Amino acid sequence: MTTPTLCPACGARNDCALADPRTVDQACWCYSVTIDPVVLQALPDELRNKACLCPRCARVDQQLRGAEPT
């Protein structure tokens, strides 16, 4: 069984704003990045489209760091 707040690839918190009732009305971190389709295709079928990946597994850490204000 997949938990919406946990990354299906590693089990860490995925920080998905939409999966958290307290932040469901806010834009999620994933809206500001581009996730390579190859990363999503690498997930086993049973894990796809069940919960969001965490930034590390989505391989977007660098993009998120570049989007942070200085």
C-alpha positions, 0 to 999 in steps of 0.5 A, a space after each residue: 500500500 502506498 502512502 500519499 505523503 511518502 515517496 514510492 521509490 525510497 519511502 522518505 517524505 515527499 513534501 507534496 503540498 497536495 497530499 497534506 490537508 494543511 497545504 493542499 491549497 498551495 502550489 507544490 514544489 514539483 510545479 517549479 521543476 521539470 522531472 525527466 520522464 525517464 525517471 518516472 518510467 523507471 518506476 515499477 508499474 505498481 508504484 507509478 501514479 500512486 504518490 509523488 516522488 521526493 525531490 531526491 528520487 525525482 532528481 530535481 534537487 539542483 533545480 530546487 536549489 537554483 529556484 531558492 531565493 538568495 
